[in-house]
Structures are given as structure tokens and as C-alpha cells.
Amino acid sequence: MPASSWSAVATGRCRVLIAGAGPAGLATALYLLHLRPELAGRIVALEKRRHPRPKICAGGLIPRTIASLNELGLRLEVPFVEVVRGRALTEIGAFDHVREEPLCTVVRRDEFDGRLAHAAKARGLRLYENAPVREVALEPQGVRVAFDGGQFHADVLVGADGSSSKVRSALFGTGNNAVGRALMADLPVGKELSEEFTSRLYRFDFRCVAWGIPGYAWSFPCLIDGKPHLNVGVYDQTPHAAAGNRSVKPRLDEVLVRSFPEMTFTNHGAQGRLFKGAPIRWHDSTACFVRGRALLVGDAAGVDPMMGEGISVAFEHGKLAAHAIARLLDGDERALADYDHAVHAGPLGRKLKRLASAARHFYGPHHRFFLRAIAANRRAREIALDWYNGVRGLDELRTGGVIVEWLRSLLRGERYVA
Ligand SMILES: Cc1cc2nc3c(=O)[nH]c(=O)nc-3n(C[C@H](O)[C@H](O)[C@H](O)COP(=O)(O)OP(=O)(O)OC[C@H]3O[C@@H](n4cnc5c(N)ncnc54)[C@H](O)[C@@H]3O)c2cc1C
């Protein structure tokens, strides 16, 4: 019986137990094994499904994620499409940006997460698949976790089980007011007919803000079984909020059809259901990310409120969690509180808070005013894009540092990009 089958009843102790083996759980394991290779075989991940498992996601990796992979010594060993042009459509016009380096690398999540799981296992993670976590309880110096197939006692628990996290609901409360939703579809295209492929372009369409959806529609080029497709979707940051002066929000599939009238949205046989939806929990700075010996990472903790981008955040959470856990296992009892502080007030917490504020402005009643302000200054848009993407560590700077970068580029009188 393979160690990764839940039917091999497992019970016992481990140092670190990770609920969920998506990017956040696997990044936590990879960073921890990088810091403390002697933990090989003593970190357990319980995953509800079996890799390569389907995951509803557009698969866009921003440069910050690629930097995390490099830091972990991992290569992108899955098919991908690199995007070097971005187009944002808004009520007041379209804005294009071009880079020499990729703005985004688009993967398929089943393949990407499967490779990540493979790498983590090779470095010493004990991964139990088809092993959903059922019960979680805090103990005086650790946690107890029951799953389909057994139970573990561990020194520390990492809740990496996504937006509908069991760990979160068991130990932290649901906090459901900070959950957005997204709907997507994969559409086959002819490579030579699609601008996304011919120009290596992704499109973001924010016009739906005026239609009552605080968010945007997107179109990314991607490869499914080697064949060119467009992944198109729409993100709604606050599904339960009223739609401005409208009584009813438009349906997300209708928003997609309206945003991309040139596309044909019909079912495509083998792919089954065309539209696929999933929640995205976003960062709420009033939330708590540590309770006893349990901490939250990735979607379970909450990701980028503005764009719903969560893969880079999952890696960032994983890195912070790994450092805190390594210190805790060395006997530093303050380490998890420091994790909580870092997620609130460190560079990642500051970035997520600014994105929450940007979402309030750009998706709020005065969105046209903020659009005009950003439309007026191309350099500010470029620096904002690089800040968002985490290029050259810009996203780790305080606001003053970013403003200095912007002023410097103005003084040099040249295009901002290095
Ligand atoms: C339509 C859509 C498009 C998106 N596009 C992008 C994008 O282009 N770029 C981007 O960066 N982000 C995107 N996101 C967000 C991104 O998918 C998430 O932020 C990211 O997957 C978070 O990683 P995670 O590991 O925290 O959670 P997940 O990837 O959800 O992984 C959680 C894992 O936990 C497992 N699990 C769940 N419950 C249990 C349980 N009880 N026991 C054990 N295991 C459990 C799940 O099976 C899963 O494998 C998108 C999201 C949606 C919905």
C-alpha cells in the first residue's frame, strides 16, 4: 500500500502538519525543508484530493512567483505561455503596457501543483492524498487532526486548505464577509487568430465596475494538452454587497459574454461544463492568522483583494510560515505571534492592505475619479504594475520608497522600466 493512500490508516506524531497541498501548503513545506532539511519525513501534508487534481484558476504567475520558485531552486517544468503585453480596458479608455521580461507566465494549475507536490515529496514531505481533514483540535503544546484514514498529533498545524478552509472554520471562525467569487471558461482558439497569442498579450476589462460588479473580466492565453486556448473569467470582489444603484447584480456569465462579445461561449464536449466558479478569500487586515499552535496561509488566510491573485501570496505566506515554524521548533515561543504580525504589518501585509484600499477606490462609487488620476500618468501606471508584480523587490518598499522610485524616474526623464 503506498504511503500516499488514505486507506493506509495512519496515526502518530509529526512535527508539522499541513492541511491542504495547494501552492500555500506545498510552499510552506518546501521553504521549511529548505531551512531545516533535517525535518525530512517529519512534515506531513493531508490533501483532500489526488495530484494532479483539477483546480479552478487562470494559472497566471506574476514575476514575484517566478522569483519564489527560483529561490526554492525549482524550475518551471510544465507547459506555459509567457505574456509580455498587458491591456486594461476601462470606462475611460484602454491602456497598454509592454515589457521585455514576462509580465505573467500562464500555467495550468493541475500540472503546476502536481509538479510542486512531486518536488516537495522528493525533498522529504510525507504527502497523504485523498485524505480530507475532518476534525481539528488545539492541544496545550500542539494540535490533533483527524482525517479520512487516521489521525495525527503535531507540534504545529498549517491551515492551507483554501478559501473554504476547514482549519479556519474550526479554529478561527469563517469571516465570510471577505470572500469574493470568480467564474471562468477555457475556450479553444486558433493561435494565429488570437491577439493573446500573436502579441503575447493578456487583457483585463474593468468596465464591469459600472455594471455593478466590483472587479474585472480577464482573458489569458494558455495551453491545454498542448492546444492554444483562452482562459477567460470574471472576478467579483464582494458578491454579497449591493450592486451600487442597481437592485440586482448581473450574472457573472452575462458579464463575460458582454466583456468578450467576439468570443463564442458554448460547451466543448470533453471539457464538460463550460463555466466553472470558485470562491477567493481575500486579505482582511482585522482578521487573526494564528491561534494556539495553528496558523493560516494562502487562501485560507486571504489573498489579494483587488485582483484575487493568490499564487504569489501563497508562496509569500509559505515563506513567512516556514521561518516562524523553524523558530518555534527551535524553542522560540514568540515565533507564531511574529508570523501573525508579519502578515499584518510586514511587507506582504502592507501590500495586501494597499490592494484592499485600491479595491475600495477603484471598485467604489468614485471609481471614475481614480481611473482618471491613474490615466493621467503613464509612469505612475508603470511603477504600479512593477510594484504589483514584485519586480526588483519594489513591493517590499514602504510608500515613501515607491514615491522616491517614481520621482527618480521622472528626474531621469526616461521610461521607468530598468
Ligand atoms: C477562477 C479563478 C481564477 C484565478 N486565477 C488566478 C491567477 O491567474 N493567478 C493567481 O495568482 N491566482 C488566481 N486565483 C487564485 C488562486 O487560485 C488561489 O489564490 C490559490 O490557489 C491559493 O492557493 P492555496 O494553496 O492557498 O489554495 P488552493 O490552491 O485552493 O489549495 C488548497 C488545497 O487544499 C485542499 N483541501 C481543501 N479542503 C481540504 C481538507 N478539508 N483537507 C485536506 N485538504 C483540503 C484542496 O484540495 C487544495 O488542494 C484564481 C482563483 C479563481 C477561483
The ligand as an SDF file (V2000), in Angstrom:
LIG
                    3D

 53 58  0  0  0  0  0  0  0  0999 V2000
  -11.3960   31.4350  -11.2760 C   0  0  0  0  0  0  0  0  0  0  0  0
  -10.1270   31.7620  -10.5140 C   0  0  0  0  0  0  0  0  0  0  0  0
   -9.0350   32.2570  -11.1930 C   0  0  0  0  0  0  0  0  0  0  0  0
   -7.8510   32.5460  -10.5070 C   0  0  0  0  0  0  0  0  0  0  0  0
   -6.7810   32.9840  -11.2170 N   0  0  0  0  0  0  0  0  0  0  0  0
   -5.6110   33.2340  -10.5600 C   0  0  0  0  0  0  0  0  0  0  0  0
   -4.4570   33.6160  -11.3010 C   0  0  0  0  0  0  0  0  0  0  0  0
   -4.4520   33.7160  -12.5260 O   0  0  0  0  0  0  0  0  0  0  0  0
   -3.3140   33.8600  -10.6150 N   0  0  0  0  0  0  0  0  0  0  0  0
   -3.2650   33.7520   -9.2510 C   0  0  0  0  0  0  0  0  0  0  0  0
   -2.2000   34.0020   -8.6660 O   0  0  0  0  0  0  0  0  0  0  0  0
   -4.3400   33.3640   -8.5380 N   0  0  0  0  0  0  0  0  0  0  0  0
   -5.5010   33.0810   -9.1680 C   0  0  0  0  0  0  0  0  0  0  0  0
   -6.5830   32.6460   -8.4550 N   0  0  0  0  0  0  0  0  0  0  0  0
   -6.4330   32.4560   -7.0030 C   0  0  0  0  0  0  0  0  0  0  0  0
   -5.6420   31.1630   -6.7480 C   0  0  0  0  0  0  0  0  0  0  0  0
   -6.2530   30.0880   -7.4140 O   0  0  0  0  0  0  0  0  0  0  0  0
   -5.5680   30.8880   -5.2490 C   0  0  0  0  0  0  0  0  0  0  0  0
   -5.2780   32.0690   -4.5710 O   0  0  0  0  0  0  0  0  0  0  0  0
   -4.5040   29.8330   -4.9450 C   0  0  0  0  0  0  0  0  0  0  0  0
   -4.9000   28.5930   -5.4680 O   0  0  0  0  0  0  0  0  0  0  0  0
   -4.2880   29.7380   -3.4390 C   0  0  0  0  0  0  0  0  0  0  0  0
   -3.5030   28.6100   -3.1330 O   0  0  0  0  0  0  0  0  0  0  0  0
   -3.8190   27.7700   -1.7960 P   0  0  0  0  0  0  0  0  0  0  0  0
   -2.7880   26.7120   -1.7270 O   0  0  0  0  0  0  0  0  0  0  0  0
   -3.9940   28.6900   -0.6600 O   0  0  0  0  0  0  0  0  0  0  0  0
   -5.2620   27.1460   -2.0300 O   0  0  0  0  0  0  0  0  0  0  0  0
   -5.7130   26.0210   -3.0590 P   0  0  0  0  0  0  0  0  0  0  0  0
   -4.9710   26.1280   -4.3130 O   0  0  0  0  0  0  0  0  0  0  0  0
   -7.2020   26.1000   -3.0930 O   0  0  0  0  0  0  0  0  0  0  0  0
   -5.2530   24.6840   -2.3500 O   0  0  0  0  0  0  0  0  0  0  0  0
   -5.9090   24.2060   -1.2080 C   0  0  0  0  0  0  0  0  0  0  0  0
   -5.7690   22.7010   -1.1940 C   0  0  0  0  0  0  0  0  0  0  0  0
   -6.4030   22.2100   -0.0040 O   0  0  0  0  0  0  0  0  0  0  0  0
   -7.1500   21.0490   -0.3150 C   0  0  0  0  0  0  0  0  0  0  0  0
   -8.2020   20.9350    0.6980 N   0  0  0  0  0  0  0  0  0  0  0  0
   -9.3530   21.6250    0.8170 C   0  0  0  0  0  0  0  0  0  0  0  0
  -10.0410   21.2200    1.8980 N   0  0  0  0  0  0  0  0  0  0  0  0
   -9.2900   20.2460    2.4750 C   0  0  0  0  0  0  0  0  0  0  0  0
   -9.4540   19.4330    3.6210 C   0  0  0  0  0  0  0  0  0  0  0  0
  -10.5540   19.5150    4.3920 N   0  0  0  0  0  0  0  0  0  0  0  0
   -8.4960   18.5370    3.9240 N   0  0  0  0  0  0  0  0  0  0  0  0
   -7.3730   18.4290    3.1550 C   0  0  0  0  0  0  0  0  0  0  0  0
   -7.1670   19.1740    2.0480 N   0  0  0  0  0  0  0  0  0  0  0  0
   -8.1130   20.0680    1.7280 C   0  0  0  0  0  0  0  0  0  0  0  0
   -7.6570   21.3160   -1.7160 C   0  0  0  0  0  0  0  0  0  0  0  0
   -7.9910   20.1080   -2.3780 O   0  0  0  0  0  0  0  0  0  0  0  0
   -6.4850   22.0210   -2.3550 C   0  0  0  0  0  0  0  0  0  0  0  0
   -5.5900   21.1350   -2.9710 O   0  0  0  0  0  0  0  0  0  0  0  0
   -7.7710   32.3480   -9.0990 C   0  0  0  0  0  0  0  0  0  0  0  0
   -8.8710   31.8390   -8.4210 C   0  0  0  0  0  0  0  0  0  0  0  0
  -10.0530   31.5530   -9.1120 C   0  0  0  0  0  0  0  0  0  0  0  0
  -11.2360   30.9990   -8.3480 C   0  0  0  0  0  0  0  0  0  0  0  0
  1  2  1  0
  2  3  1  0
  2 52  2  0
  3  4  2  0
  4  5  1  0
  4 50  1  0
  5  6  2  0
  6  7  1  0
  6 13  1  0
  7  8  2  0
  7  9  1  0
  9 10  1  0
 10 11  2  0
 10 12  1  0
 12 13  2  0
 13 14  1  0
 14 15  1  0
 14 50  1  0
 15 16  1  0
 16 17  1  0
 16 18  1  0
 18 19  1  0
 18 20  1  0
 20 21  1  0
 20 22  1  0
 22 23  1  0
 23 24  1  0
 24 25  2  0
 24 26  1  0
 24 27  1  0
 27 28  1  0
 28 29  2  0
 28 30  1  0
 28 31  1  0
 31 32  1  0
 32 33  1  0
 33 34  1  0
 33 48  1  0
 34 35  1  0
 35 36  1  0
 35 46  1  0
 36 37  1  0
 36 45  1  0
 37 38  2  0
 38 39  1  0
 39 40  1  0
 39 45  2  0
 40 41  1  0
 40 42  2  0
 42 43  1  0
 43 44  2  0
 44 45  1  0
 46 47  1  0
 46 48  1  0
 48 49  1  0
 50 51  2  0
 51 52  1  0
 52 53  1  0
M  END
$$$$
